[in-house]
Amino acid sequence: MIKAVNEYIAKKIAERKEKNAFRELSLSKDLIDFCSNDYLGFARDKNLAILNHQCLMDFEDLYNGSTGARTITGTNRLTIELESMLSDFHRSSAALIYNSGYTANLGLFSSLPYRGDLVLYDELIHASIRDGIQMSRANAYSFKHNDLVDLENKLKRASGKVYVAVEAIYSMDGDQAPLIDLVEVCKKYDAALIVDEAHSNGVLGAKGEGLVADLCLEKDVFARVITFGKALGCHGAAVLGSQDLKDFLVNYSRPFIYTTAPAPHMLISIKNAYDKLSKSKHKILNLRDLINYFKLKIQDLLDEAKIESSSPIQCLIIPGNDRVKAVCRQVQALGLDVRPIVAPTVPAGKERIRICLHSYNTKDEVDRLVDALKKSISINE
Ligand SMILES: Cc1ncc(COP(=O)(O)O)c(C=O)c1O
């Protein structure tokens, strides 16, 4: 029996290796960062780390752990204050913290849609939402990426309660959802719109409050998922929505209920990251300036190679796992950290370099990156 299991594991590993798609864990290299999600540099901010440490020492209660699930011993003063701060900042009625964006999406989508309901999701939606939908008993269909006509055609034929799932900024493409139009279509068909703001939180909006709040659509969007592991530089996530939605999740969302609550260190880090965000307008503006600069510099690359995006995520399509990996290796050898995104994370033929720009990157670094990319892409044509 165990022999059969071991053979199965070996076969699956061999399959990945054959396709040059084997994922390996390695230490991050000390190169110029063009691949992390630390868009504003908060994760690497030593002063923020020192402040987090001091706040933890000053916290009068537990230091190391939360001691239990949220519904038992895992809710403390920090949690209540942070959820209240999050709902104020993002202008929602309520906020519920989860241990990560993955579990927030799993928790929301596995519990809310039910048998007889329908979830329509953008075909490029994140794996965590797909997994959540799969755990629910709802019917689910994808619609073409950012395609309102395809979505509307599917909404016309829908029955039961209907949910529509999109990302504000798509994680693997960097482009933005047409949110104003999506709100209109969802209103027309009485569908509940859910927006994942993992990559827009901290980046979009005058104060980094995300796309929904920036467009003043808080009342039109049924729920939002915000995460803290990207621009906020720490870890964790929250679902934003009505107080009733929060009460529902506390009662029915298994990934929320059956797990140990976040430790005080995580809550303090999130609180201090938000305080820092409120003083970081210049960083957000720097980042936007750098995005425009990068776009200008890659103008002369073939259109098929670029995915149009105004976000910190800029992708160059380099089909084939071997080729995209070779290009990245050559660019890395010049001291610039870029990473390949290969099938099956993205569809075969759409393999890409996912370049992440940060407020701490300089224009000189961008020049070096663009030169290196152009050279390496032409060598590997
Ligand atoms: C769009 C999107 N949603 C959710 C997640 C999951 O968030 P977390 O990393 O906090 O689990 C990610 C991160 O990969 C993401 O890109």
The ligand as an SDF file (V2000), in Angstrom:
LIG
                    3D

 16 16  0  0  0  0  0  0  0  0999 V2000
   -5.3250   37.8360   -5.6950 C   0  0  0  0  0  0  0  0  0  0  0  0
   -4.8460   37.1270   -4.4740 C   0  0  0  0  0  0  0  0  0  0  0  0
   -5.7430   36.7690   -3.5360 N   0  0  0  0  0  0  0  0  0  0  0  0
   -5.3540   36.1460   -2.4270 C   0  0  0  0  0  0  0  0  0  0  0  0
   -4.0450   35.8180   -2.1990 C   0  0  0  0  0  0  0  0  0  0  0  0
   -3.6560   35.0930   -0.9620 C   0  0  0  0  0  0  0  0  0  0  0  0
   -3.1930   35.9940   -0.0090 O   0  0  0  0  0  0  0  0  0  0  0  0
   -2.1680   35.5400    1.1100 P   0  0  0  0  0  0  0  0  0  0  0  0
   -0.8230   35.5310    0.4920 O   0  0  0  0  0  0  0  0  0  0  0  0
   -2.3390   36.5410    2.2070 O   0  0  0  0  0  0  0  0  0  0  0  0
   -2.5830   34.1630    1.5390 O   0  0  0  0  0  0  0  0  0  0  0  0
   -3.0770   36.1960   -3.1190 C   0  0  0  0  0  0  0  0  0  0  0  0
   -1.6390   35.9000   -2.8770 C   0  0  0  0  0  0  0  0  0  0  0  0
   -1.0080   35.1630   -3.5520 O   0  0  0  0  0  0  0  0  0  0  0  0
   -3.4770   36.8550   -4.3020 C   0  0  0  0  0  0  0  0  0  0  0  0
   -2.5840   37.1930   -5.2370 O   0  0  0  0  0  0  0  0  0  0  0  0
  1  2  1  0
  2  3  1  0
  2 15  2  0
  3  4  2  0
  4  5  1  0
  5  6  1  0
  5 12  2  0
  6  7  1  0
  7  8  1  0
  8  9  2  0
  8 10  1  0
  8 11  1  0
 12 13  1  0
 12 15  1  0
 13 14  2  0
 15 16  1  0
M  END
$$$$
